[in-house]
Amino acid sequence: MYTDIYTASLPPKLLAMAETPVMQRLLRVGMHCGCEYTAYPIYRDAVAPYSRYTHSLGTAAIVWHFTHDLKQSVAGLLHDIATPAFAHVVDFLNGDHMRQESTESRTRMMIASSPELMALLDKNGLTLDDVDDYHRYPIADNDSPRLSADRLEYTLGNAHLVFHCPKAELKRIFDDIFVGQNEENVDELCFAHTEIADIFTQLSLRQAEWFVSDDDRFSMQALADLLREAQQRSVLTVDDLYLDEPHVIALLLSDPVLAARWQDYRRITGTQSGAEKPEGTYAVKVAAKKRSIDPLVQTSDGLRHFTTVNADYASKLAAFRSDDFDRWVWAKYE
């Protein structure tokens, strides 16, 4: 697995927490918000499925590599513990498609409701307050567009599993990163060389563009609308969404109307778009949260944001941020 580039080994006490049932649930929750169930070629050609569990363990490994601090590493491990089935689709369902934070509200409750996890925290001298919010720890998480363990992990994970970046290239990127002090004198992950930062930011921007593409936004809104209909038909509850994806899919398939819509969803191969909504066709006009990274890089003048030393990336990032999503989008089928 590509995640072994992050650290030679993780402490057994951290791995024991990853083995708890509440964390193992994330093996059955994907990173791609239900889009991987469509017929989009990018997911058909993926190297392997990318689960929230893999991402969570990878985030913990990155935090451990740079801090060797158990408290911070556990917070990194648990940061997605409350991710529901289809992940940010539920944010779309909740009308939170621009911030995509509504699903984080159960994090503390999910940790506290796991007797296995709480026992392990107590055994290792950690409290719920120590680990229920990784935003406290800037290596684990910080404000966009800074680089954090979370953003680094999903960028490298997607680069390998979806965009076929070789593992050796991931290692080259990871090995160039060090902890520096940003302009606010806060620890931040930084690049030692501009040429490596260039490789990383190209990968990051390619992913950022895909994850707010017409295809991605359409499928997330379509699946959110399907889940809303399932709730209206009393086929599933909000609590069902916090189990796993096979459970939710089984519920959808138990209802003939929803089952037909789910099978239609699975046949989507792409999208079309236009200024006018096509008559008699399901179409959406929806914006989404734009994720981007502008990392610090070492230069002869000290640490600088990469956009200040690479005009091409600055221009591409500005163009990406300027899209207002003011268009109707509808499905193409195989």
N, C-alpha and C positions, 0 to 999 in steps of 0.2 A: 504494500500500500504506500502511496506517495507520502503519507503523513510521517513516515519514519525519518524524513529529512529534518524534522523539527527538533528531535532530541533522541539520544541513544536509548533512553529508557525513562519511563515515568515512575514515580514512587508508588509502591503497592497500595498505600493508603488512598491515593488518588484513583487508581484503577478500581479499587473496591467500590468507590462511590459510583464509578461509571457502570458497574455491574448491577446496581440496584434496579428493581423493576421500573421505577419512575423514569430512570435514564434509558433503560433498554427499550422503552416505548418509542424513543426517537429513532430507532432503527427502522420503524415503519411510518416515519414522517419524512417526506422528501424535501430537498433544498429548493426545488423549482416550482413550488406553489401550484402543484397540479398540472402544470404545463407539460410535464414529462409523460402524462397519460394521453396526450394528443398524438397525432401522427406527424408532428413537425419533424422534418428530417434531422434537425440538429440533435434531437433526443434519441431518434432511432439509431444515430451513428455514435452515440456517446460510448465512452470506454467502459463505464460501469455506472450503476445508480449512485447517486450522491445523497446520503441521508443526513438528517439533522444530528444524528449521533456521531457520524464521522466528523462533521464540522465542529461539533462541541468538543470532542476529544482532541481534535487538531488545535482548536483555540486554546484549550488547557495546556497542550504540549508547547505551544509557542510562548505562552505566558511563563510556563515553568522554565523554558530555555533561557529566557531573558531575565527572570527574577529569582528563580529557585525559592519562591515564596508560596507556601501551601495555600494560604488564605486567598491570595490573588488568583492562583491557578484553579482552585475549586470554584471561585466566582466565575471564572471563564468557562469551566466545564458546565456549570449550571445555567448559563445565560439564556439558553434556548429551551429550558426544561418545560416551559408552559406553551411551547409552540403547538398550535392545534393542527389537525389534519389539513393539508393543503396550505398551511402556513399563512402567508400574507393575503391569500384569498379571503380569509376571515376578516382581515382589515377592510377589504373591499366590501364585504358583507356588512360591516359595521359603519361604512361610510368614511373610513379613515385611510383612504387610498393615497393621500398625499403625505401623511406622517408615518403611517404603518407602524404604530406603536400600541394600538388598542389591545393586541394579544399578549402584551407583556404584563398585564395587570394581575395575572394569576401566578406569577413567578413565586412570590413568597408563599402563597397558599400551597402550591404544588410541592415545594420543598418541605414545608411544615407538615403536610399530610402524609409524608413518607416516613414510616417508623424506621425503616432500614437506613435511610439517608440521615435522619436526625440522630440515630444512634452512632453512626460513623462520625458525624460532625462532633458530637460530644466526646467520643473516644479520642479525637485528635485535637481537643481543646478549642474547637471553633464554635461560633454561635450562628444562629440564623442571620443576625444582623451583619456578620462578617461576610456572608456569601450570597445574599439575596439580590444584590445590585452591583453588577460588574462595572457600572458607570463610575463607581468610586475610584477605580484603579485605571489610570490613564494608559498603561501598557495594554490592558485588556480591551478598553474601549475609550473613545474620546469623540469629540464633535467632528463631523464631516466638514471639510475634506481631509482631515488629518489621517495618518496611517496608524492603525491599531492592530492588535492580534486578531480580532474578529474580522476586520476588513482584509487583512493580509491572508487569513486562512481561506475565506471564501473566494478570494481572487485566485489564489494558487490552486485550490480545489477545483474550481470551475475551469481554470486554464488547462488542467490535466485531464479531467474526466469528461468535459464537454468540448473543449477547444483543442484537445490532442497535443498540448504542450508536453514535450518529453520531461520525464522526471529529472534528468540531469540538468535541464534548464531551470526547473523549479529550485533545485539545490543551489545552482549558481546565484539565483536571485536571493534566496534565503540567507546564504552565507555572506552576502554583502551588507546585511542589515545590522545596525548597532543601536543602542539606546543613547540618544542625545538629549539635550535640553532645548526646548523650543523657545520662542520669543517671550513666552510667559513664565519661563524657568520651570516648566513642567516636563517630566520625562516623556519622550516620544520616540517611536521607531523611525530610524533615519537610514538613508542609503549612503554608503561610503563613496560610490562612484556614479557619475552622471550617466555613463553608458548602461549601467545596470538599472538605474532608475528609469531610463528610457525604455528598456525592454519591459519592465514591470508596468509602467503607465500605459504602454500600448495595449498590453493584456487587459488592464483595468478598464480602459476606455471602451475597448471592444465589448467587454461584458456589460458595462454600464449602458451602452447603446442597445444591446440585445434585451436587457431586462426592463427596458421601458419601450421596446419596439411595439409596433402595432400588433404583431402576433402575440406578444406577451401580455400586453394590456387587455386585448380582446379576450384571450382565453381566461385570464383571471376574473374579469368582470362576468363572463359567461358562466364560469363555474360558481361564482358568488351568487348569481341569479338562480342557478340550479339549486344551490343549498338553501336559498331563501324560500324557493317553492317547496322544497322538502320540509322545511319548518312549517310552512303554511298548511301543508297536507298532513301534518303531525307524524311524519315519517322519522324525523330525527329532532333531537333537542340540542341546545347549545352545549350541554355536557357531553353529548355524543362526539362533538367535534374535538374534544380534548382526550379522546381515546387514541385511535390511530386511523390511517387511511384505509386499510382493508375493512375495518369495521364500518366506516362511513360508506364506502363503496357497496358493501353488502346491503346496507339499509337502502341505498338508492336503487339497487337491483331488485329489492323486494316489492317495489311499487312499479307496475307496468308503465305508467306515464313517465316517471322519473328514469326508469331503466332505458326507455327509448331515447330520452334526451341525453343520458350519459353515453350511450353508444354513438349518438350523433357527435357529441363532444370528442369522443375518441377518434373520430374520422377526420377531424380538422387537420388540413395539411399546411395551411397558411391563411393569409387574409388579403382583402382588398380594401381600398379606402377611397373616400371622395368627399367633396364639400357638401353634398346633399345626401340625406338619408334615403336609401333605396326603399321603395314602397313594397310592403309585404315581406320584408326581410328583417330578421333580427340583426340589429346593428347597435353599436355603442359609440358614444363620444365621451371618453374618460381620460383624465390625466393620471399621472402616477409620480411617486417619489423618485427623484433622480439621485442615484448614488454615484459619487465620484471621489477620487483620491488625488490630492496634490501633495505628495510626500516631501519631506525635507531631505536635502542631499548635501553632502559635504563639498564645498568649493574652496578655492583659495581665499575667498572672502568670508569663510565660515559657513554655517548652515543656512541654506536658502531654499525657499519653496521651488519645486521643479518648474512651475510655470514662469518663474522669473529668470530661469536660465535656458529654457527651451521654448522659443517662440512658436514653434510648430504645435507642440502640445497645448500651449496656452490658447492658440487659435482654435484647435479642434475641441478643446474643453468648453470654450465659450460658445461654439456652434452647437454643441450637444446641449448645453444649458438653455439655449434660446428657443428650443422647440416648445411651442405652446399646446401641442396635441389637439389643435382645433380642426378636427376632421372626424368623419364617421368611418367606422371600421366594421367590416363584416367578414364572415368565414368563407374560405374555399375548402372543398372536400375532395378526397381521393375518389 
